[in-house]
Amino acid sequence: MTDTAITNIAIIFATLLGPIFAVQAQKAIEKWRDRQAQKTNLFQQLMATRGSRLSREHVQGLNMIDIVFYGHKSFFGKDSRSAQEQAVLNAWKEYHDHLNVDNDQPPTEVWGDKRDELFVTLLYVMAQDVGFQFDRVQIKKGSYLPRGHFELEDEQTTLRKLTTEVLSGDRPLKMDVVSFATDEEALKAQINLQTKLATVIEDGSLAVTVKEAP
């Protein structure tokens, strides 16, 4: 086969396969953009709620990390993820494990400091993956939460804990009776009855008067 023939065959294949490759490339770009958009939206959601970590939106966002930063399927059908995506998954796993420590004692200050440190690390590596330039200090101290919201969240947490303890029988329900409701008419009738009984009882015996029948 001459060089001219080989060149002509190559041109034919390029003409036929070119549009196919172009379509596949366009699909790959669209998928990448969709993944990046999902990552960015999730990061923004966690950043917006980082001052209220017990809110439903924040918890839902955390539970989406494994899916959004999972990676993608390669051309051969194998799981593939970038080093930054893996860093996010590792940070989330460490933070998740710390949140689920089985401890019967109330959370300590040391535990709380470690929790905050792991959470900041999680947001930091997420920011790097989606292309935001945030430092750790900005992530940790840049949130705003009114004092009233903080107190309300703290009260709700305490209330849920106490309710659970009461319903499970771990905490008794304290009842102090201060006074009983009274009926003034019933009280007067009872006093009148006691007075009449006192007049017919002498020295511990009941005085009885027998009347003859007419």
SVG drawing of the C-alpha trace seen along z (x, -y; Angstrom):
<svg xmlns="http://www.w3.org/2000/svg" viewBox="-98 -39 102 41">
<polyline fill="none" stroke="black" stroke-width="0.4" points="0.0,0.0 1.4,-3.3 1.9,-6.3 -0.9,-8.1 -3.3,-5.3 -2.5,-5.3 -2.9,-9.1 -6.3,-8.8 -7.5,-6.1 -6.3,-8.3 -8.3,-11.2 -11.4,-9.1 -11.2,-7.8 -10.6,-11.3 -13.5,-12.6 -15.8,-9.8 -14.5,-9.7 -13.9,-13.4 -17.5,-14.3 -17.8,-11.3 -14.8,-12.3 -16.0,-15.9 -19.4,-14.9 -17.7,-12.7 -15.4,-15.5 -18.3,-17.9 -20.1,-15.4 -17.0,-15.0 -16.7,-18.8 -20.4,-19.1 -20.1,-16.4 -17.0,-18.1 -18.8,-21.4 -21.8,-19.7 -19.5,-18.1 -17.8,-21.4 -21.1,-23.2 -22.3,-20.6 -19.1,-21.0 -19.3,-24.7 -22.9,-24.7 -22.2,-22.3 -19.2,-24.3 -21.3,-27.5 -24.0,-25.7 -21.6,-24.6 -19.9,-27.9 -23.2,-29.7 -24.3,-27.5 -20.9,-27.0 -22.1,-29.2 -25.2,-26.9 -23.9,-23.4 -27.1,-21.8 -29.3,-23.2 -30.9,-20.8 -29.3,-22.5 -25.8,-22.1 -26.3,-18.4 -27.8,-17.7 -24.8,-19.3 -22.4,-17.2 -24.2,-14.0 -23.8,-14.9 -20.0,-15.1 -19.4,-11.4 -21.6,-11.7 -20.5,-15.1 -16.7,-14.5 -16.8,-10.8 -15.1,-11.4 -16.3,-9.9 -16.1,-6.8 -13.1,-6.6 -13.3,-5.5 -12.7,-1.9 -15.5,-2.0 -13.2,-2.3 -13.7,-4.8 -11.4,-7.8 -10.9,-10.9 -8.4,-13.6 -6.0,-14.1 -8.0,-17.1 -11.3,-15.0 -9.6,-12.3 -8.3,-14.9 -11.9,-16.1 -13.2,-12.6 -10.3,-11.9 -11.0,-15.2 -14.8,-14.4 -14.1,-10.8 -11.9,-12.1 -14.5,-14.8 -17.3,-12.4 -15.5,-9.9 -14.9,-12.6 -18.5,-13.7 -19.6,-10.1 -17.4,-9.4 -19.3,-7.2 -18.9,-9.1 -21.4,-9.0 -19.9,-12.1 -20.8,-15.7 -18.5,-17.0 -15.4,-18.6 -13.6,-21.7 -10.8,-19.6 -13.3,-17.6 -14.9,-20.8 -11.6,-22.4 -10.7,-19.2 -14.1,-19.3 -13.7,-22.9 -10.1,-22.1 -11.3,-19.2 -14.3,-21.1 -12.0,-24.0 -9.7,-21.6 -12.7,-20.1 -13.8,-23.4 -10.2,-24.4 -9.6,-21.4 -13.0,-21.8 -12.2,-25.4 -9.0,-24.3 -10.8,-21.8 -13.5,-24.3 -11.0,-27.1 -11.7,-29.5 -8.8,-31.1 -9.7,-31.0 -7.3,-30.6 -8.1,-28.7 -8.5,-31.8 -11.0,-33.3 -13.1,-30.1 -13.0,-29.8 -13.8,-33.4 -15.5,-34.8 -19.0,-33.5 -21.7,-35.6 -24.3,-34.2 -26.4,-36.5 -26.2,-35.8 -30.0,-35.1 -29.6,-32.3 -26.7,-30.8 -28.7,-30.8 -31.8,-29.3 -29.7,-26.5 -28.1,-25.8 -31.5,-25.7 -32.9,-23.4 -30.0,-21.0 -30.4,-21.0 -34.1,-20.4 -33.7,-17.5 -31.2,-15.9 -33.3,-16.3 -36.4,-15.0 -34.6,-11.9 -33.3,-11.2 -36.8,-11.5 -38.5,-9.3 -35.7,-6.7 -36.1,-6.6 -32.5,-7.8 -33.8,-11.0 -36.7,-11.1 -39.5,-13.6 -39.3,-15.9 -42.7,-17.0 -43.1,-19.5 -46.7,-20.1 -47.0,-23.7 -50.8,-23.9 -54.0,-22.2 -57.0,-23.9 -59.8,-24.4 -63.6,-25.0 -64.7,-27.6 -68.2,-26.3 -67.0,-22.7 -64.6,-23.9 -67.3,-25.8 -69.6,-22.7 -66.8,-20.5 -66.2,-22.9 -69.9,-23.1 -70.1,-19.3 -67.1,-19.0 -68.7,-21.6 -72.0,-19.7 -70.2,-16.4 -68.2,-18.0 -71.5,-19.0 -72.9,-15.5 -69.7,-13.7 -68.9,-14.1 -65.8,-12.6 -65.1,-10.4 -68.7,-8.9 -71.6,-9.7 -74.6,-11.2 -77.8,-9.7 -81.3,-11.0 -84.2,-8.6 -87.5,-10.2 -90.7,-8.2 -92.8,-7.8 -96.0,-9.9"/>
</svg>
